Amino acid sequence: MNSFSTRRFRRLVLTLICLNLSGGSLWLGEGRSEAQPRPVTPAHELSPEERSTIAVFERSARSVVFITNTGIRRDMFSLNLFEVPQGSGSGFVWDKAGHVVTNFHVVYGADQINVIMADRTDHKAKVVGVDPDHDLAVLQIKAPPDVLAPIPIGSSNELRVGQKVLAIGNPFGLDHTLTTGVVSALGRTIKSMTERTIDGVIQTDAAINPGNSGGPLLDGAGRLIGINTQIISPSGAYAGIGFAVPVDTINRIVPELIQHGKLIKPGLGLTLIPDAMARQWGIKGLVVGRVLRGGAAERAGLKGARESYGGRIELGDIIVGIDGRAVSELDEFLSVLDRHKVGDRISVEYLRDGKRYQVTVTLQAVE
């Protein structure tokens, strides 16, 4: 580098240092302009649908609760007892007596249950009654009546595919989250924890995630139309298909759980041979194993399996239809009975010695 180039280089370096010390800009020799917040664009007026959704949420959120399920464990070395969180979910206030409805699987196996209200107060809850077959449970808390906001009840029988629905719950423990969607399908069937089929289930695309279980599914007027229960998801997260037990089922079962602690189930007063055994025998139908003495089935003339004089076991009657519907499995049989109550009279079709008969049976209470 010659002496002229060296002088120019030194002069450039000196200029850069001076600009840096003085806060100057290198961009075309211009100074840095002062930055200001951007002006706020005026808010648009909320649409009628938005105002309706907001009103439903604000009105209904008081009815929705957060439920925690805790188990008691003993340390194997110190033998001390300690609490272990087992899960959480949502629920909703049923009445001013402090009854709260949720899913059975939310409280399953709990040693202690806590219900957190919308006002953030925490209450210990006791289990009043459960119906695992329909994934329903009723809890009760002691809370002032002014904080108990029973949720309005609708009818799932009136629902239409495409109808707007709203789900409120506590997904992942996040407080009072609202999602919206539509009724995607009606009359679906899902399996409960007991592997019993739940009929008439509502399918929705309103986002339902872990922690939403037990929360309410509402119609556009804020009425309860179902209880969020399950999702279909390969990954375990929401994938666009959620299911809710319909409110007509809830409204039929919850009063019995409050009054009796369990669902008083209607039945015929008989026992049936397991499906797997009947299939091994090549029988398509429900084989009557035993008819309870003095029960509805005995009064109607149905017969169970019996031992002949030679020690051979003779099969009982084979039920092939009930209430006008063909049945070949126990789950189908019980699903039909679920639509009835104790005292109802239903028709029963059965086979005996290869001949088909029909009889009317008055349903009785069974365990």
C-alpha positions as CSV (number, residue, x, y, z in Angstrom):
1,M,0.0,0.0,0.0
2,N,1.5,3.4,-1.0
3,S,1.6,6.5,1.3
4,F,-1.4,8.1,-0.4
5,S,-3.6,5.0,0.0
6,T,-2.4,4.7,3.6
7,R,-3.5,8.3,4.4
8,R,-7.0,7.8,2.8
9,F,-7.5,4.6,4.8
10,R,-6.5,6.3,8.1
11,R,-8.9,9.2,7.3
12,L,-11.8,6.7,6.7
13,V,-11.2,4.9,9.9
14,L,-11.1,8.2,11.8
15,T,-14.4,9.2,10.2
16,L,-16.1,5.9,11.2
17,I,-14.9,6.3,14.9
18,C,-16.3,9.9,15.0
19,L,-19.6,8.9,13.6
20,N,-20.0,6.1,16.1
21,L,-19.1,8.4,19.0
22,S,-21.5,11.1,17.9
23,G,-24.5,8.7,17.2
24,G,-24.4,9.5,13.5
25,S,-25.7,7.3,10.7
26,L,-23.7,5.6,8.0
27,W,-26.6,5.4,5.7
28,L,-26.0,8.1,3.1
29,G,-24.8,10.4,5.8
30,E,-28.4,10.8,7.2
31,G,-29.4,10.9,10.8
32,R,-31.6,8.2,12.5
33,S,-35.3,9.2,12.3
34,E,-37.4,9.1,15.5
35,A,-39.7,6.0,15.6
36,Q,-43.3,6.4,16.7
37,P,-46.1,3.9,17.6
38,R,-48.3,3.2,14.7
39,P,-51.8,4.6,14.9
40,V,-54.5,2.3,16.2
41,T,-57.1,1.2,13.6
42,P,-60.6,1.8,15.1
43,A,-62.3,-1.4,16.1
44,H,-65.1,-2.6,13.9
45,E,-68.6,-3.1,15.4
46,L,-69.1,-6.7,16.7
47,S,-71.3,-8.8,14.5
48,P,-74.6,-10.1,16.0
49,E,-73.0,-13.6,16.0
50,E,-70.0,-12.4,17.9
51,R,-72.1,-10.6,20.4
52,S,-74.2,-13.7,20.9
53,T,-71.2,-15.9,21.4
54,I,-69.7,-13.5,24.0
55,A,-73.0,-13.3,25.8
56,V,-73.3,-17.1,26.0
57,F,-69.8,-17.5,27.3
58,E,-70.1,-14.7,30.0
59,R,-73.4,-16.1,31.1
60,S,-72.4,-19.8,31.1
61,A,-68.8,-19.6,32.5
62,R,-70.2,-19.2,36.1
63,S,-71.7,-22.7,35.8
64,V,-68.4,-24.4,34.7
65,V,-66.0,-25.8,37.2
66,F,-62.5,-27.3,37.2
67,I,-62.0,-30.7,38.9
68,T,-58.8,-32.2,40.3
69,N,-58.5,-35.9,41.1
70,T,-55.9,-36.8,43.8
71,G,-54.9,-40.2,45.0
72,I,-53.3,-41.1,48.4
73,R,-50.1,-43.2,48.2
74,R,-47.8,-44.6,50.9
75,D,-44.0,-44.2,50.6
76,M,-42.5,-47.7,50.7
77,F,-39.6,-46.7,52.8
78,S,-40.9,-44.1,55.3
79,L,-44.5,-45.4,55.2
80,N,-45.7,-41.7,55.0
81,L,-48.8,-40.9,53.1
82,F,-48.7,-38.4,50.4
83,E,-51.1,-37.0,47.7
84,V,-50.5,-37.8,44.0
85,P,-52.3,-35.9,41.2
86,Q,-54.2,-38.4,39.1
87,G,-55.8,-36.1,36.6
88,S,-58.2,-33.2,36.1
89,G,-61.2,-32.3,34.1
90,S,-64.2,-30.1,33.9
91,G,-67.8,-30.2,35.2
92,F,-70.8,-28.0,35.6
93,V,-73.2,-27.0,38.3
94,W,-76.5,-29.0,38.2
95,D,-78.5,-27.4,41.0
96,K,-78.5,-25.0,44.0
97,A,-78.0,-28.0,46.3
98,G,-74.3,-28.1,45.1
99,H,-74.5,-31.1,42.8
100,V,-71.9,-31.0,40.0
101,V,-72.0,-33.3,37.0
102,T,-68.8,-34.6,35.3
103,N,-67.5,-37.7,33.5
104,F,-66.9,-40.9,35.5
105,H,-63.4,-41.2,34.1
106,V,-62.5,-37.7,35.5
107,V,-63.1,-38.9,39.1
108,Y,-62.2,-42.6,38.7
109,G,-59.9,-43.9,41.4
110,A,-59.9,-40.7,43.3
111,D,-59.2,-40.5,47.0
112,Q,-59.8,-36.8,47.1
113,I,-61.7,-34.6,44.7
114,N,-61.6,-30.8,44.6
115,V,-63.9,-28.5,42.7
116,I,-62.7,-25.0,41.8
117,M,-65.5,-22.6,41.0
118,A,-65.5,-19.7,38.6
119,D,-64.8,-17.3,41.5
120,R,-61.6,-19.3,42.2
121,T,-62.9,-20.8,45.5
122,D,-61.8,-24.3,46.1
123,H,-64.2,-26.9,47.6
124,K,-63.7,-30.5,48.6
125,A,-66.3,-32.7,46.9
126,K,-67.9,-36.1,47.6
127,V,-69.1,-38.6,45.1
128,V,-72.9,-38.8,45.2
129,G,-73.3,-41.4,42.4
130,V,-71.7,-42.8,39.3
131,D,-72.8,-44.5,36.1
132,P,-69.7,-45.9,34.5
133,D,-71.7,-47.4,31.6
134,H,-72.6,-43.8,30.4
135,D,-69.4,-42.2,31.7
136,L,-71.3,-40.0,34.2
137,A,-70.7,-39.0,37.8
138,V,-72.4,-36.6,40.2
139,L,-70.4,-34.8,42.9
140,Q,-71.6,-32.5,45.7
141,I,-69.9,-29.5,47.3
142,K,-70.8,-27.2,50.1
143,A,-70.9,-23.7,48.6
144,P,-73.0,-20.6,49.1
145,P,-76.1,-20.7,46.9
146,D,-75.2,-17.3,45.4
147,V,-72.1,-18.8,43.7
148,L,-74.0,-21.8,42.4
149,A,-75.3,-21.1,38.9
150,P,-77.1,-24.2,37.6
151,I,-76.7,-24.6,33.9
152,P,-79.8,-24.3,31.7
153,I,-81.0,-27.6,30.2
154,G,-81.8,-28.1,26.5
155,S,-82.8,-31.2,24.5
156,S,-80.6,-33.2,22.3
157,N,-83.6,-34.6,20.5
158,E,-84.0,-31.2,18.8
159,L,-80.4,-31.0,17.4
160,R,-79.6,-30.7,13.7
161,V,-76.4,-31.4,11.9
162,G,-74.7,-28.0,11.1
163,Q,-76.1,-26.3,14.2
164,K,-73.7,-24.1,16.1
165,V,-72.3,-25.4,19.4
166,L,-70.0,-24.1,22.0
167,A,-67.7,-26.1,24.4
168,I,-66.4,-24.6,27.7
169,G,-63.8,-26.3,29.8
170,N,-60.3,-26.3,31.2
171,P,-58.1,-27.9,28.6
172,F,-54.6,-28.6,29.9
173,G,-55.7,-26.8,33.1
174,L,-56.2,-23.5,31.3
175,D,-59.0,-21.6,33.0
176,H,-62.4,-21.3,31.3
177,T,-61.6,-21.8,27.6
178,L,-64.2,-21.4,24.9
179,T,-64.2,-23.2,21.6
180,T,-66.9,-23.1,19.0
181,G,-68.0,-25.4,16.1
182,V,-71.0,-27.2,14.7
183,V,-72.8,-30.5,15.3
184,S,-70.9,-32.7,12.8
185,A,-73.1,-35.8,13.2
186,L,-75.8,-37.3,15.4
187,G,-76.6,-40.8,16.7
188,R,-73.0,-41.9,17.0
189,T,-72.0,-44.7,19.3
190,I,-68.9,-44.8,21.5
191,K,-67.5,-47.2,24.1
192,S,-67.4,-46.3,27.8
193,M,-64.7,-47.5,30.3
194,T,-66.8,-50.6,30.9
195,E,-66.8,-51.4,27.2
196,R,-70.6,-50.7,27.1
197,T,-71.9,-48.8,24.1
198,I,-73.2,-45.3,24.6
199,D,-75.9,-44.6,22.0
200,G,-77.1,-41.3,20.5
201,V,-73.8,-39.5,21.0
202,I,-73.2,-36.1,19.5
203,Q,-70.2,-35.6,17.2
204,T,-68.7,-32.1,17.0
205,D,-65.8,-30.3,15.6
206,A,-65.6,-27.8,18.5
207,A,-62.1,-28.3,19.8
208,I,-62.0,-30.7,22.8
209,N,-58.7,-31.5,24.5
210,P,-57.5,-33.2,27.7
211,G,-59.1,-31.3,30.6
212,N,-62.3,-30.6,28.6
213,S,-63.7,-33.9,29.7
214,G,-66.9,-33.4,31.8
215,G,-67.4,-29.8,30.5
216,P,-70.7,-28.7,28.9
217,L,-71.5,-28.7,25.2
218,L,-73.9,-25.8,24.6
219,D,-76.2,-24.7,21.8
220,G,-76.3,-21.1,20.5
221,A,-78.7,-20.1,23.3
222,G,-76.4,-21.4,26.0
223,R,-78.4,-24.5,26.9
224,L,-76.8,-27.7,27.8
225,I,-77.0,-30.2,25.0
226,G,-74.3,-32.7,26.0
227,I,-71.2,-33.4,28.1
228,N,-67.8,-33.5,26.4
229,T,-66.5,-37.0,26.8
230,Q,-64.1,-38.3,24.2
231,I,-62.0,-37.4,21.1
232,I,-60.7,-39.4,18.2
233,S,-57.0,-38.7,17.8
234,P,-54.0,-40.8,16.7
235,S,-51.7,-38.4,18.5
236,G,-53.8,-37.9,21.7
237,A,-54.4,-34.2,20.8
238,Y,-57.5,-32.6,19.2
239,A,-57.9,-33.8,15.6
240,G,-61.3,-32.4,14.7
241,I,-63.6,-35.1,16.0
242,G,-65.1,-34.9,19.5
243,F,-68.0,-36.7,21.2
244,A,-70.5,-35.6,23.8
245,V,-73.0,-37.7,25.7
246,P,-76.4,-36.2,24.9
247,V,-78.3,-34.2,27.4
248,D,-81.4,-36.3,27.2
249,T,-79.4,-39.2,28.6
250,I,-77.8,-37.0,31.3
251,N,-81.2,-35.6,32.3
252,R,-82.6,-39.1,32.7
253,I,-79.7,-40.5,34.7
254,V,-78.5,-37.7,36.9
255,P,-81.7,-37.5,39.1
256,E,-81.4,-41.3,39.8
257,L,-77.7,-40.9,40.7
258,I,-78.6,-38.1,43.1
259,Q,-81.5,-40.1,44.6
260,H,-80.1,-43.6,44.6
261,G,-76.3,-43.3,44.1
262,K,-76.6,-45.5,41.0
263,L,-78.7,-46.0,37.9
264,I,-81.7,-48.2,38.6
265,K,-81.6,-50.4,35.5
266,P,-84.5,-52.1,33.9
267,G,-84.2,-55.8,33.1
268,L,-86.0,-59.1,32.5
269,G,-84.9,-61.0,35.6
270,L,-82.6,-63.5,33.9
271,T,-78.9,-64.1,33.2
272,L,-77.4,-64.7,29.8
273,I,-74.7,-67.0,28.6
274,P,-71.6,-65.0,27.5
275,D,-71.5,-64.1,23.8
276,A,-68.2,-65.8,23.2
277,M,-69.6,-69.2,24.5
278,A,-72.7,-68.8,22.4
279,R,-70.6,-68.2,19.3
280,Q,-68.5,-71.3,20.0
281,W,-71.7,-73.3,20.0
282,G,-72.7,-71.7,16.7
283,I,-75.7,-70.0,18.2
284,K,-76.8,-66.6,16.8
285,G,-78.8,-65.0,19.7
286,L,-78.7,-64.6,23.4
287,V,-78.9,-67.9,25.3
288,V,-80.8,-67.7,28.6
289,G,-78.7,-69.1,31.4
290,R,-80.9,-68.8,34.5
291,V,-84.3,-67.3,35.1
292,L,-84.7,-65.7,38.5
293,R,-87.4,-67.1,40.6
294,G,-90.4,-64.8,40.8
295,G,-88.9,-62.4,38.2
296,A,-90.4,-60.8,35.1
297,A,-88.9,-63.5,32.8
298,E,-90.3,-66.4,34.8
299,R,-93.8,-64.8,34.9
300,A,-93.6,-64.4,31.1
301,G,-92.8,-68.1,30.7
302,L,-89.2,-67.9,29.6
303,K,-86.9,-70.8,30.5
304,G,-83.3,-71.1,31.3
305,A,-80.7,-73.9,30.9
306,R,-81.5,-77.0,32.8
307,E,-80.1,-80.4,33.6
308,S,-81.9,-83.4,32.2
309,Y,-82.4,-86.7,34.0
310,G,-79.4,-88.2,32.2
311,G,-77.1,-85.4,33.4
312,R,-77.2,-83.6,30.1
313,I,-77.4,-79.8,30.1
314,E,-80.3,-78.6,27.9
315,L,-80.0,-75.0,26.6
316,G,-82.5,-72.4,27.6
317,D,-84.5,-70.2,25.3
318,I,-82.6,-68.1,22.8
319,I,-83.6,-64.5,22.6
320,V,-83.4,-63.2,19.1
321,G,-85.4,-59.9,19.3
322,I,-86.5,-57.3,21.9
323,D,-88.8,-54.4,21.5
324,G,-89.0,-55.1,17.8
325,R,-85.3,-55.1,17.2
326,A,-83.2,-58.1,16.3
327,V,-80.4,-58.8,18.8
328,S,-77.5,-61.2,18.7
329,E,-75.1,-59.7,21.3
330,L,-75.4,-58.7,24.9
331,D,-74.4,-55.1,24.1
332,E,-77.3,-54.8,21.6
333,F,-79.7,-56.2,24.2
334,L,-78.6,-53.8,26.9
335,S,-78.7,-50.8,24.5
336,V,-82.4,-51.5,23.9
337,L,-83.1,-51.8,27.6
338,D,-81.3,-48.4,28.2
339,R,-84.2,-46.7,26.3
340,H,-86.7,-47.9,28.8
341,K,-87.5,-47.7,32.5
342,V,-88.7,-50.1,35.2
343,G,-92.4,-50.9,34.6
344,D,-92.3,-50.6,30.8
345,R,-93.8,-53.5,28.9
346,I,-91.7,-54.7,25.9
347,S,-91.9,-57.6,23.5
348,V,-89.4,-60.4,23.5
349,E,-88.9,-62.8,20.7
350,Y,-87.2,-66.1,21.4
351,L,-86.5,-69.6,20.0
352,R,-87.4,-72.8,21.7
353,D,-86.9,-76.2,20.1
354,G,-86.4,-74.5,16.8
355,K,-89.7,-72.6,16.9
356,R,-90.1,-68.8,17.3
357,Y,-92.3,-67.3,20.0
358,Q,-93.1,-63.8,21.2
359,V,-94.1,-62.7,24.7
360,T,-94.6,-59.4,26.5
361,V,-92.5,-58.8,29.6
362,T,-92.8,-56.0,32.2
363,L,-89.4,-54.7,33.0
364,Q,-88.2,-55.0,36.6
365,A,-85.4,-53.3,38.5
366,V,-82.1,-55.2,38.4
367,E,-78.6,-54.7,39.9
